[in-house]
Amino acid sequence: MIGSKRLWGSLLALLLAVAAVLGAAPAPERLALRGAEFLTPRHVPSADVVVVGIGADDLARIGDWPWPRDLIAAFTDKLVADRARVIAYVPAFDTAQNAQALASLQRLGGSGDMRRALETDARFAASLRRAGNVLLGAHPVLQGERGTALPATAVLEPRKQDFLRRLFDAPMASVRAPLPMLAARADGIGFVADGVHTAAQALAVRVNGQLLPSLALLTAARARGVGNDKLSLHALGGITLGKLEVPTDARLRAVARTYRNGDASLFPAYGFGDAYDGTLAPDSLRGKVVLVGLMEQGADAPVLRVADMVSSILNQEVIATPFWGAWLRGLVVLGVCAWLGFGLARFGRVAALSLSVVWLVLIANLEFIPLLARGVWLPLAAPFALLLFGHLLWLAWRALHSHAGINSIELSEANRQLGLAYQQLGRYDDAFDSFRRCRPSTALCEAMQHLAQDHERHRRYADAIRVYDEIERIAPGFDDVAAHLEQLRQFETTPTLMGARRNGARDMMFSGNLQKPMLGRYQLVKEIGRGAMGVVYLGRDPKIGRTVAIKTMSLADEFDGRVLEEISQRFYREAETAGRLNHPNIVTIYDVGDDQGLAYIAMDFLSGEPLENYAAPGKLLPLAEALSIVVKVADALAYAHTQNVVHRDIKPANLMYERESGRLKITDFGIAALTDVSKTRTGTILGSPSYMSPEQIAGRRVDGRSDLYSLGVTFYQLLRGEVPFEATSLTGLMYKIANEPHPDVTFLRPDIPAILKTVIDKALQKNAGDRYQTGADMASALRDCQSRLKSGR
């Protein structure tokens, strides 16, 4: 089966669309990361990180969140007292507490004790100042809210060129920053992103053109004793915390390890109440990174996500995609699409499945081996899913079409057989229409090639080109179609045999790789002659293997209108009459017909040469031999005239003579019947005026005596090497033939006997009644001359 380019092009477009959808969706990559977690040993979190969670019991005992800030301040003082190394509050502190009460108290002039009791934000700010190691979280804005400004101390200052680049490549966000009085006294502010554990988290975001580190990055930096001024971001991804390198992708994103045992966190976790009441072991928080946050969401609590990232950074277990990972992913997607779109069609089901499995194993290894060994995440889950889905889709499509293709194949074969039947009947257009409804196949291309060759043989080159173009479309490179098209396009749209000499087309027609042209039922082999009225070809009748000479004439090129119709009828009528002649000195006519406006006569092929080759000075035949030839011609004309056939163009060129055997044949019976029509469209007289009788020149009705006059002119030329009348113009020639006596044939030829002069003089009489009245009479007179010349009289 020959594949359809359009079919596979559509499939490729579909696969590319699927690739775009799968590539944009993060779900395959999340599944891959979750799968990697089951393949790796359980990771142990950093021993420096602990979590103080605000759980359901704390909320029930103290009240709904948010709690009074003076309580948070007291808790902060307690953590400082327990010598916590870094304290990071994950919840948002972006709204002021008791603002309306304070405003009312000020209007009413309340006491200072009451005012101090309500100023909880100030107490928290004071505790932050005293602690000096507290970090606060900045959260994404909620729907309908507006972001708040960041203090200058919270953002990273761009000092290097690669850092400036990160300013434009980092993800953009709007945040709810802590209250200014809190932000000013905190050790730092970090961004807390929403999301799931297996999603890539931004370690820095762009906020109003400024770069804000994430809370996890900021906490890990403080745990390593690194301030904002020591954070260094790199152009192709990655962050340096002093001497610690944190890998990221080109947009400063990374994935944290998840430290879980099922849904339970592996971090040391204490309740807020226990830490606040001092019921913990004395050294539980000493030197630790303490992360404080709400635990309402269980394993997905934001504080645990921050803890995972902080521990991953400190343990150097961060998962990140290198900058070239996106390019690798694009190349793999293109490779998968090329395989699904073009590779599958070239293999059977088993081979295609085997190669697809190899692809899947290779992609899986590229995805998981670097991830498990080095924490390098190459995001190839989407192309993996694309290959798997695409192969299943191809199998389903093939199964569907193979099930429905049985009827399709049968219908295609029926159309092919119908096309072959139409071709046998000569209904080529119907055959081509039937072939175009078939499924592409080698058998179809062969059938269409035979149809195109039929068009070639019958010189319908435009139709042949149309069929070859269709073959080239469905099966590029099939056989020698391209070579045929190149040659065929060198011909005119509808070239004729009469005009084939232009631009070397005649030589290409017979010597190139094209099919030999057909004329009627005859195959043309080569051109063997060309005259004013037509072209003669060597032909072959393929049915009986006979070699023939085919004389052609384009009647439409010589006549038009009513004259064309009259001439056509007369040509076929008289040519058919000539075809009934059966004489040893008259060429046998086998067939007469018309093919695409080209009239032709198929006749016996003669191996001799035209008698005109012996009708010039220096080439004349001996007297006796010339006399013998004229006798044979006179006998043949006598027979033809009794059959009511007049030649009308007797001349040496129409007499074929084989000197070795003495065989003589008169040719061009039937075609010569046109010579009594004096003018063509261009005003040229058809026939050979030098050999015409006076009545033929005058356009009067002619009979056999006109042929005898032309035979007399031919005999005259065989004896002297020139015709009796010559002139510089056609008008002058016609005048001499009609009015002037012919020159003496014996002038300057004293060797010509007087008896031959007598015969020529009688044959060339102006008045037809004074000539020989029949060919038999002229033949008798010529034989008498032969006898007398032999006897010496």
N, C-alpha and C positions, 0 to 999 in steps of 0.2 A: 504494500500500500504506500502510495506517495503522499507525504504529509501536506496539509494545507497551511501555508504561512499565515493566512488570516485567522485560522482556528487557534494556532499556537500563540499568535500575537494577542488575541483576546484573552487567552488563559494567562499569559504573562501580565497583562494589564490587571487582571483580577488578583493575581498573586501579589503584585506591587501594592494594590490597594489594601489587601489583607496585611501586608508587611507594615504599611503606614499605621494601620489601626493597632496592630500588636506592638509595634515599636513605641507608640505613644502611651500605651497603657502600662502602668507600673506593676500590675498584678503578677505577670510572669516572673519578674525579678524578685518580688517579695516572696513568692513561693519558692524560688531557688534559694534565697537566703534562709528561709525557714527549714528547707531541706538540708542545707549545710549544717544547721545547728544539730540535727540528729546524727550527722556523720562525724562530728567532732567530739572529743572528750569534753566533759563539763568544765567550763572556765571558772576559775576561782577569782572572786572580786578582790580589788586592792584592800589590803588590811587597814589602810589609812582612811577609808571611807565608811561612815556610819550614817544611818538615816534615823531622824527623829520624826515620827509620823503623827499627824493629828487625826486620830481615828474616831470611830463612832462613839466610843466610850468618853473620849475627851469632849466631843461636841455635846453629848448628853449631860455631862457634868458641868461644863463651863457655859455652853450655849452655842447658838449657831454662829458660823463664821460670817463676817469678820469679828474677831474678838477686840476688846479694848487694847489700844496700842500700849498703854502703861503696863498691861500684862505681858505683852511681847517684849517690852523694855526690860521688865524684871527677869524674864526668861533669858534674854540676851546677857544680862549681867551674870546670871547663874552659869551660862555656858562659858563665859569669860573666866569666871571663878574656877570652873572645872578645867581650865587651860586648853580649851579647844583651839586647834591651830587655825582653822578657817571655818567661818560660819556663813552658810548660804541660805537665804530665805527664798524659796521658790514662789510662794503666793504673791499676788500683786498688792502693792501698797500705793495705789495711784489716786485714791480719793481721801479727802480730809475727814477726820472724825469730829463730831460735835461742833461743826462749823456754825450751824444755825443757833445752837444753844449759846455759844460764845458771843455771837453777834447780839443776841437778845440780852445776855447778861451785861454786855457793855452798854447797851442803851439804857438798861435799868439801873446801872451803877452798882452792880453786885460786888460782894466782898472779894478780896484777893484769894482767900482759901477756896472759894467756890470756883474762881477762874482757874486756879492751879489744878483743881480736881478735874476740870474739863479739858485741860490742855494735854491730852494723851499723846498727840503727835509730837509735841515738843519733848516729852519725856522719852519717847522712842528715839528721837533724833539725838538727845543727849547721851543715851546709852550707846548709840552707834558711834558717837564721837569718842566716848571713853574706850570702847572696844577696839576700834581701829582695824578690825579684821572681818568685818561683816559685808557680805555681798548681797545685793537685792536684784530681783528679777524684773525684767521689762517684758510685758506680754503683748501679743498682737492685738490690734484694736478689734472690738466687736462691731457687728453690723450696725451702721447708723452712728457710730462714734467717730471722733477725730483723734488723730495721734497727738501726743504732747511733745514738747521740745526736750532735748537731752542736754544735760550740763556738759560743759566743755571737758570736764575731767573724765566723763564716761566713755568718750569716743577715742578711737585710735588715731594718732596723728600720722598722716602719710609723710614719710621722709625719703622713701626710695622710689625709683621708677617702677620696679615690679610691684611695690605696694600700691602705687597710684593705679596700676592696671587692675589690681584686685578691687579697687574702689568702684570700677565699672562692671566687673564680671561677677561680683558677689550678688546673691539674691537680694531683691529689694523688699522692704517691709515698712509698715507703719506700726508704731508701738505706743503702748500706754506706760509711760515712764513713771517711776515712783514720785511722790510729792517732792518738790524742789528742796524742802528743808531736810527730807530724808536722803535724797540723792546726793546732796552736798556733803553729808556727813558719813555716807557709806564709803567703804574701801573700793567699791566698783559696782557697776550696773551691767548685767548680762541679759541677753535676749533668751527667752524661753519659748521654744517653738512647739506648736501643736503637732500631732502626728502619732505614728505607731513606731514600735521599736525597730522593725525591719526597714523603715524608710530612711533614706539619707537625710541627715540633719545638717543644716548650715552652721558652721562654726564661726561665721561672721556674716552680718547682713548689712545692707546699705540703707540707711535711714536719712532721708533728706540730704543726700550727697555726702553723708558721714558714715564711717565704718564702725559698727557696734559689735563687739565680740559676744559670743553666746555665753550664757551663765556657766555652762559646763566647761567651756574653754577657759573662762576667767577663773573658775574655781580650781581647775587643774594647774593653771599658771601660779596662783597664789600658794597652792600646796607645794609647788617647787620653788617658791620664793621668787617668782618672776613677776615684775610689775608690767604695766601696759607699755612702758617704754622699751621693754626687752622682748616684746612680741614681734616676730618677723614673719611676714607672709611672702610667698614666692610666686613668681609669674606663672609657672606651669603647674601650680598646685603644691600644697604643703605649708605647714606652719612650724616655726621654730620657737620653742619655749626654753630659752636659755640654751642648754645642751640637749634638750629633748626634741626629737623630730616627730611631728604629727602628720601622717600622710592624709591628703585630701584629693578630691578631683579638682579640675580646673576652675570650678566655681566655689571652692572652699567648703565642699560638702563631704561628709563621711558617715559611715554606719557604725553604731556602737554594738559591741557584744551584749548579749542579754544574759545576765547572771540570774538564772532561775532554776528551780527544781520543781518542774511542773508549773504551777501558778505561784509558788512561794518564792519570795526573793531570797537570795543568798547573802545579802548585805546584813550586817548587824543592825537590827532595827529596834528602836526603843520608842515607847509611847511618850507623848508630850507630858503627860501627868507624872510619869516616873522620873523623867529628866528634871521636871520642874520641882518636884517634891524632894529630890535628892536621894531617892531610894536606889539609884544605880550603884554599881560597884565603884569604888573611888577612882579607878583609872580608866573607866569605860570611855570617857570622852577626851582624856588627856592626849594632846598631840594629834587629834583626829580632824578630818574634814567632815564637819557636821552639816548635813543637808536637812533642812526643815521644810515640811510641806504636808498638804492634805493627802489623806489616804482613801478618800471616798471611792476612787475608781479602781481600787485594788491593784492588780499587777500592771495596769496601764496608767497608774498615777503619774503625773508629771515629775514628781520628785524622784521616782524610781528611774524614769527615762534620763533625767539629769545625772543620777547616780551611775547608771550604766555608762554614759559617755565619759564622765569623770574617771571612773575606774578603767575604762578602755584606754584613755589617754595615758594615765599613770602606768598601766601595765603594758603599754605599747601593743595593744591588741585592736587598734582601730582598723576597720575595713574601709578601703577607699579604692576608687577607680582612677588609674593613672590618666594623664591627659590624652594619651593615644588610644585609650579604651574605646572612645566614641568612634574613632576612625576604624578601628578593628571591627567594631560592631557593624558599621555601615558596609564594610567590605564583605563580611560574612552574610549580611542580608542580601547584598547583590549576588553573591555566589549562590545562595539558596534559591533566589528567584530565577537565576539563569538555569540552574539545575531543574527546577520544577517546570519552567517555561519551555526549555528546549531539550534538556538531557533525558527526561523521562520518556519522551516520544521515541528515542532511538534504541531503547532496550525493551526486552520482554518484562513480564511482571516480576519474575524471580530475580533477574539481574538488577532491575530497577530498585526492588525492595532491598537487595543486599547493599547496593551503593548508598541508598538513603540511610540504612542502618549505620554504615561507616561514617556518613556525614553526622548523624546524631551522636555517635560515640565520640567523634572528634570534637564536636561543639561542647558536649558535656564535659569532656576532659579540660578543654580550654576554660570552661566556667568554674569547675570545682577544684581542680588541682591547685591553681594559684591561690584560690580563696582559702583552701584548707591549709596550704603550706605556708603562705606568706601574708595572708589577709589582703591579697590583691583581688579586687572584684572586677572582673570583666563581664559587663552586662550582656550576656549572650543567651539569656533565657528566652527573649522574644524571638530571635531567629530560630532557636530550637523549636519553640511552639509553632512558628511559621512552617518549618520543614515538616513537622509531624502532621499539622493540620492540612498543609498543602498536599502531602502524599496521600493522606486519607481521602481528600477531595478528589484527587486524580483517580484513585482506585474506584471511588463511587461513580465518577463521570464515565470511566472506561467500562465499568460493569453495566451501567445504564445503557450506554451506546452499543455495547456488544450484545445486550439483550434485544434492544430495539433495532440493532444493525442488521439482523437476519433479513427482515422484510426490506430494509433499505438496500441491502446487497442484491436481493432478488429483483427489486425494482430497477436498480442501476443496470443490472445485466440485461433486463428486458429492454430498457432504453437503448443500450448499446446494440443489441440485436436489431432493434427497430431502425436505428441509424444505419446499420450495415445494409438492411433491406432497402431503405430509401436511396442509399448510395448506388446499389445495383440498378435501381430504376432511374437513376440520373437525377433524382430530386435532392440535389446537394445541399440546398439551404435547409430543407427539412432534416436531412441527415445531421447537419451541424447542430441544429437546435436539439435534436435527440441526444447527441453526444454531450452537449453542455449540461444536460440534466443528470448525467452519470456521476458516480463517485470517482474521484481521481484514482487511477490505477495505471499500471504499465500496459495492460491490454487496451485500455481506453486511448492512451497516447499513441499506441501503434495503429489503432483504427483511425484516429484523427490524422495521423501522418499519411496514411494511405489516401484519405480524403484530400489532403493538401496536395499530394502528388498527382491525383486526378485533376485538380485545378491547374497544376503546373502543365500537365500534358495538353490540356485544352486551352492553355494560354490565358487562363483567368488568374493572373498573377495577384491582383488585389485580393481576391477571395482566398488564394493560397496564403498570402501574408496574414490575413485575418485568422485562419486556422492555426498557422504556425505560432502566432502570437498567443493564442489560447493554450497551446501545448507548453510554450515557454513559461506561461503564467503558473500553470498547475504543476509543472515538472521542469524547473530550470536545469539546463544542461542535458536534456534528453536527446540522445542520439546526435545527429548533425543539424538540429533545428536552427541553432544560432548561425551556422554557416549558410544555410538556405536563406534565412531572413536577410543576411547581409547581401547576398547575391540578388535576391528578388527585388530588394529595394533600389537596386541600380536601374531597374527597368522603369518605364513610364507606367502610369496607373493602369492603362489598358493597351499595351503595345500590340502592334500588328506585325505579321510576318513581312508585310511589304515595307515597313519602316524599321525593321530590326537592324539595319546596317548602322544606325546612328549610335554614336558613343561606344562602339565596339560591342554592342549588345548581341549582334549576329554571331560573333565568335563565341561569346559566353553561352548563347542559347544552345549551341551544338557541342561545345568542348568543355563546358563547366560541369559542376556537380548537379545541375538542375535536371529534371526529367525531360527527356526528348519530347518536343512539342508534337501534338496530334493535330491532324487536319482530317476531319471526318473520322473514318476508321483507320486512317493511315498514320503511321509514325514517321515523322520526318527525320532523316539521317543527316543530311547536309544540303547546302545550296550548291547547285551545279550550273546555274545560268541565270542571267538577269537581262531583261530587255525593257523596251519602252512601255510595254503593256502588262508586264508581269514578271514573276520570278519562278524559276524551275527548280524543284527540289528532288533529290533522291529520296524515295520513300520506301516503306515496307508495309505490306499488309500482314499484320500479326496473326490473323486467323489462318491463312494458308501459306504464310512465309514467302510470298511473292515480292520481288523487287520491282518497283514501278517508278516511272518519272511522273511527277505531279507538277502541272503548270497552273499557276495561280494568277488571278486577276481581281483587283479590288474595284468592282464596278462602281461602288459609291464614290471612289476617288476620281473616276473619269466622267461620271454622268450624275445627274440629279433630277429630282421632280418626276414628271411623267416619262421623260426619256429613260430614266433609270429603270422604271417598272417595265417599259416596253423592251428595253435592251435585255433585262434579266430574263423575261419570258422567251425572247427570241434566242438568247444564248443557250438556255437549257433545252429548248425545243430542237435547235439545229445540232447541239452537241450530242443529244440523245440519238438523233438521226445518224450522225457520223459514227456513233458507237455501234450501229448495226452493220457498218461496212466490214467486209471480210475479204481482203485482197493482200497478196504477198508483198506488195509495194506500198501499202498504206499501214501506218502505225495502228496497232490495236488499242482501242479506247475501252478501259475496264469500268470506269465509273465517272460520274459527274455530280457535283453537288455544291453546297454552300455551307460555310462554317463561319459564324460570327461576321457575316457580311463579306466574306472572302470566297469568291467563286473559284472552283478548281476542277481540273480534269486529270484523272489518273489514267496513264497510258503505259504501253510497253516501254521498258527502259532499253534504249539502243546503245550499243557499245561503240558505234562509229563516231564520225565528226560531221559538222555541218558542211554542206557543199560549198559554202562561201569561202572556205579555206582554199578552194581550188579555182576561185573566180577572180584572181588578181594577176596582173602581169608578173611573169616569173614563176607562177605557181600553177599555170594552166595544165590541164590533163591532155593526154594525146587525143587527137581528133576522133579516133574510133571509140575510145573510152567515153568521151563526152557524148558522142552520138548514141552509144548504148544506154547511157543514163537517161537521156531525154526520151528515148523509146519507152523505157520502163515507166517514166513519169506520165507519158501520154496514155499508156495502157491503163495506169491506175486512175487517171482522170476520166477516161472513157467509162470505167466501171462505176466510179462515184457519180458521174452525171446521170447514168442510167438509174441510179438510186435516188435521183433528185437532190443530190448534195453538191453544192458549189463551194469550192475552197475559199476563193476570194483573196488569197494572199500567197500565191505561188511565188517563191523566190529561193535562191540558193540557201538562205539561212534556215528554211523550213524543209530542207531535203537532207536527211541523214544518210551518210554514205560510208560503208565499210569497205575500203579498197581491197583488202586482202581476199575477202570473200565475194566482193562484187554486190553485196546486199545493199538495197536502197529502200528507204522508207520516207513517205510523205507524212509530215507531222502537222499538228495544229489545225486539223479539221475541227470545226465547231467554234473555236476562238476566232478564226478568220471571218466568221459570219458577222462580226461586229464592224468590219472595215467599210461597210457601205454607209455607215453613219459618219458624216464628214467632219464634224466639229465636236470637240470636247468643251468643257466649261472654260478652258483656257484658250480655246481657239486652235488647238493643235489637231491636225488630221491624223486619225489612227491608221494603222497599216503602213505600207511601204509605197509611197507615191511613184517612185521610179519604175515600179513593176505593174502599176495599175493600167487598166485599159482605158481608152478615151471615154467610154460610157460610164465606167466606174468613177473616173475623175469628175464627170459631169453630174454624178449623183443619180443617174438613171438606174432602172432595174437591170440587174446583170443575170447572166446565165452561164452555162459551161463555156461558151466561146470567150468569155472574159478570162477564164483560167487558161485557155489556150494562148491568148495574147500574152499573159504573164509568163507562160512557158516559153514563148518565142523570145521574150526579153531575157529570160534565164539562159536560153541556148546561145543567144547573142553574146552574153557576158562570159559564158564558158569558153567561147571561141576567141574573143578579143580581150577579155580581162577588164571590160568596162561596159556600162549600160548604154543603150542607144541615145538616151536623152539625159542631159545634165544642164543645170542652171544654178545661178547664185541665189535664187529665191524660189520659194514654193510656187508663187504665181507664175513665174517664168517657166518653171518646169511643167506646170499644168498646161500652159499655153502650147508649149512644144509638143507635148503628147497629143493634144487634141487637134493641132493644125499642121505641124511641120512633118515632112517625110523623115523617116529614120535614116541615119547614115548607112552607107554601103558597108556590109559586114566584111567584104573582101578588101576594103581600103587598107593599104599597108599590110595586108595579109594575103598575098597572092597564092599561098598554099591552101587556102580554103576553097574547096571545089564549088563550082557554080551551082551544082544541084542543091547544096546546102543553103546557098544564098537564096535560091528559089523558095525553099521551105520557109526560111526566116521571113522573107518578104511577104509571103502569103499570111503567115501567122501574125504579122505586125500591121495588118491593114487597119485603117481608121474605122472603117465600116465593118461591123460584126458580120454582115452578110457576105463580105468578100473574103473572110477568113475560112479556115477549116471549120466545118460545122459541128464535127464531133471529134472527140479524142481519138476514136478509132481511125478516122480519116487521116489525122495527123500522124498517128503511129504507123499507118500503112505507108504514107509518103516517106517517113523516116526509114522504115525497113527497106524500102525501094532504094533509098540512098545507100544504105549499108551494102545491099547486093551489088549495086553498080560500082561502089568504091572497091569492093573485094575483087570484082572482075576487071577492074581497071578501066572501065568505060567512063 
